[in-house]
Amino acid sequence: MLPQIGIPGLVLILVLSLILFGPKKLPEIGAAFGKTLAEFKQSTKELLEDEEEPKSLQEPKKE
């Protein structure tokens, strides 16, 4: 699906981001991106746990 970026691609992205945003903004952007990923990971984990709870709370079928 997505092509692999590799080291030259990462260097190019870093240089372009330095030009576009400047060295003062990059740490702020990185911190915001990291917080966003952490929140997304946490919410995904909570959703998966919520889906598993009802299955474990169900009583076994009586025949």
VORORO-109466 format. One line per 2 residues: number of its first residue (from 1); their letters; for each residue y negated, x, z negated of N, C-alpha, C. Coordinates in pm, 1 decimal, padded with zeros to 6 digits. Layout:
N
NUM) a) Y X Z Y X Z Y X Z; ...;
END
This chain:
63
1) ml) 00119.0 00082.2 00000.0 00000.0 00000.0 00000.0 -00126.5 00087.4 00000.0; -00153.7 00147.8 -00113.3 -00272.6 00232.6 -00122.2 -00234.7 00377.4 -00094.0;
3) pq) -00310.5 00444.7 -00013.3 -00280.6 00586.0 00011.6 -00311.9 00667.7 -00113.2; -00239.0 00775.6 -00130.5 -00264.4 00862.3 -00244.7 -00392.9 00940.4 -00220.2;
5) ig) -00473.3 00952.7 -00324.8 -00605.1 01015.3 -00310.5 -00592.8 01166.9 -00308.2; -00527.6 01224.3 -00405.9 -00512.8 01369.0 -00412.7 -00636.2 01435.7 -00470.6;
7) ip) -00627.9 01566.2 -00488.1 -00736.1 01644.0 -00548.1 -00862.1 01645.2 -00461.1; -00853.8 01669.0 -00330.5 -00976.6 01668.8 -00250.2 -01049.2 01534.0 -00253.8;
9) gl) -00974.0 01426.2 -00255.3 -01035.7 01294.5 -00262.1 -01105.5 01271.5 -00394.9; -01043.5 01317.1 -00503.4 -01105.9 01303.5 -00635.2 -01234.4 01384.7 -00645.2;
11) vl) -01234.0 01503.6 -00588.4 -01354.5 01587.3 -00588.9 -01465.2 01519.2 -00509.3; -01430.6 01462.8 -00395.3 -01528.7 01392.3 -00313.2 -01587.6 01271.9 -00387.8;
13) il) -01502.6 01196.0 -00455.2 -01549.8 01080.9 -00533.1 -01642.0 01127.1 -00644.6; -01607.5 01235.1 -00712.5 -01690.9 01288.0 -00820.9 -01827.3 01332.6 -00769.1;
15) vl) -01829.0 01402.5 -00657.8 -01955.4 01449.8 -00600.5 -02042.3 01331.4 -00557.6; -01982.4 01233.6 -00492.8 -02059.1 01115.7 -00450.6 -02113.1 01037.7 -00570.3;
17) sl) -02033.0 01026.2 -00675.5 -02081.2 00954.3 -00793.2 -02193.0 01030.3 -00862.8; -02186.7 01163.5 -00862.9 -02296.2 01242.7 -00918.8 -02424.6 01221.9 -00839.7;
19) il) -02412.5 01216.8 -00708.0 -02530.7 01196.0 -00623.9 -02588.4 01055.9 -00643.8; -02500.8 00955.1 -00648.0 -02546.5 00817.1 -00659.1 -02604.0 00784.1 -00796.8;
21) fg) -02535.2 00824.0 -00903.6 -02573.2 00780.1 -01037.2 -02645.5 00885.8 -01119.4; -02628.6 01010.9 -01086.2 -02691.5 01117.6 -01162.2 -02608.2 01156.7 -01283.4;
23) pk) -02630.6 01276.4 -01334.5 -02547.5 01327.1 -01444.7 -02569.9 01254.0 -01577.3; -02684.5 01189.1 -01595.7 -02710.0 01120.2 -01722.3 -02635.8 00987.5 -01731.1;
25) kl) -02615.2 00921.5 -01618.6 -02551.4 00790.2 -01617.7 -02399.1 00797.6 -01616.7; -02341.2 00907.4 -01570.2 -02195.7 00915.3 -01556.9 -02121.1 00896.1 -01688.8;
27) pe) -02162.9 00956.0 -01800.9 -02090.1 00930.9 -01926.5 -02094.4 00783.7 -01968.6; -02207.8 00719.4 -01945.3 -02218.3 00577.1 -01979.8 -02124.4 00493.5 -01893.5;
29) ig) -02118.6 00524.9 -01765.5 -02031.4 00451.6 -01674.2 -01885.3 00475.8 -01711.0; -01851.2 00600.1 -01743.8 -01714.4 00632.5 -01783.8 -01673.9 00560.4 -01911.5;
31) aa) -01763.7 00555.2 -02008.6 -01734.3 00486.2 -02134.8 -01716.4 00336.1 -02111.0; -01801.0 00278.1 -02029.1 -01789.5 00135.3 -01999.1 -01658.8 00105.7 -01926.0;
33) fg) -01620.8 00192.7 -01834.3 -01496.3 00175.0 -01760.6 -01376.4 00185.9 -01854.0; -01380.7 00281.9 -01945.4 -01272.4 00298.8 -02042.2 -01259.1 00178.9 -02134.8;
35) kt) -01371.7 00125.9 -02181.9 -01368.3 00007.1 -02268.3 -01313.6 -00113.0 -02192.7; -01351.8 -00125.5 -02066.9 -01303.1 -00236.9 -01986.1 -01152.3 -00228.9 -01968.7;
37) la) -01100.7 -00109.7 -01939.8 -00956.8 -00093.6 -01924.6 -00883.4 -00122.1 -02055.5; -00938.3 -00076.7 -02167.4 -00875.4 -00100.8 -02297.7 -00872.3 -00249.9 -02330.0;
39) ef) -00980.6 -00321.0 -02303.1 -00985.1 -00465.1 -02327.3 -00887.0 -00539.1 -02236.6; -00878.5 -00497.4 -02112.5 -00785.3 -00559.8 -02018.8 -00641.5 -00538.3 -02064.9;
41) kq) -00610.5 -00417.4 -02106.7 -00476.0 -00385.4 -02154.4 -00442.3 -00468.2 -02278.6; -00536.9 -00479.2 -02371.3 -00516.0 -00556.0 -02493.6 -00494.5 -00704.1 -02462.8;
43) st) -00575.8 -00760.7 -02375.2 -00561.6 -00903.2 -02343.0 -00430.7 -00929.8 -02269.4; -00388.6 -00838.3 -02184.3 -00260.4 -00853.1 -02115.6 -00146.5 -00849.9 -02215.9;
45) ke) -00155.6 -00760.0 -02311.1 -00052.4 -00749.2 -02415.0 -00046.6 -00877.3 -02498.3; -00162.6 -00933.0 -02533.6 -00166.7 -01056.9 -02610.0 -00108.0 -01173.4 -02531.1;
47) ll) -00136.8 -01179.5 -02402.2 -00081.2 -01286.6 -02319.7 00070.7 -01277.6 -02312.7; 00123.0 -01157.0 -02299.5 00267.4 -01140.2 -02294.1 00331.2 -01176.9 -02426.5;
49) ed) 00266.7 -01143.2 -02537.9 00320.1 -01178.8 -02668.8 00315.4 -01329.4 -02689.2; 00209.9 -01396.1 -02641.1 00199.4 -01541.0 -02653.8 00309.0 -01611.9 -02575.3;
51) ee) 00346.6 -01558.0 -02461.0 00451.8 -01618.4 -02380.7 00587.9 -01601.9 -02446.2; 00609.4 -01492.2 -02516.1 00738.4 -01466.2 -02578.4 00756.9 -01546.7 -02706.2;
53) ep) 00651.7 -01582.5 -02777.6 00661.9 -01654.3 -02904.1 00732.2 -01789.2 -02891.6; 00692.8 -01877.2 -02799.9 00758.2 -02007.8 -02793.7 00908.6 -01997.6 -02769.7;
55) ks) 00952.0 -01900.2 -02693.5 01094.7 -01884.5 -02667.7 01168.5 -01849.2 -02796.0; 01109.9 -01765.6 -02880.4 01176.4 -01724.9 -03002.7 01168.4 -01834.0 -03109.1;
57) lq) 01073.8 -01926.4 -03098.8 01059.8 -02033.4 -03195.9 01146.0 -02154.3 -03163.0; 01199.0 -02159.5 -03042.7 01281.4 -02272.4 -03003.3 01411.2 -02271.4 -03081.6;
59) ep) 01455.2 -02391.5 -03120.2 01582.9 -02401.9 -03190.7 01696.3 -02401.2 -03089.6; 01810.5 -02346.8 -03129.1 01923.7 -02348.8 -03035.7 01970.0 -02491.4 -03009.0;
61) kk) 02019.8 -02513.5 -02889.4 02066.0 -02647.1 -02851.2 02192.7 -02682.4 -02929.2; 02195.9 -02806.2 -02979.4 02315.8 -02854.5 -03049.8 02397.7 -02937.7 -02953.2;
63) e) 02524.1 -02907.9 -02949.5 02611.0 -02979.2 -02855.5 02698.3 -03075.7 -02925.7;
END
